[in-house]
């Protein structure tokens, strides 16, 4: 397991945590085509989907995340297409 994933919402929930989790990304989120070049991008997207709330800097970043989630294997299998709130 990558070190950055050890304290993610999904990992904490697997250990029994029931509270809500939020995450704010302090750097721009890459376009889906760029994100897809990373070897573990599906793991990263699954980790981000486990949060109740994800904050990003701009509307464009939020749209890139939603588009990446919609294209991910997990989303395609589950029917989750990403949602902006």
Buried (B, 14 or more C-beta within 10 A) or exposed (E): EEEEBEEBBBBBEEEEEEEEBEBEBEEEBBBBEEBBEEEEBBBBBBBBBBBEEBEBEEEEBBBBBBBBBBBBEEBEEEEEEBEEE
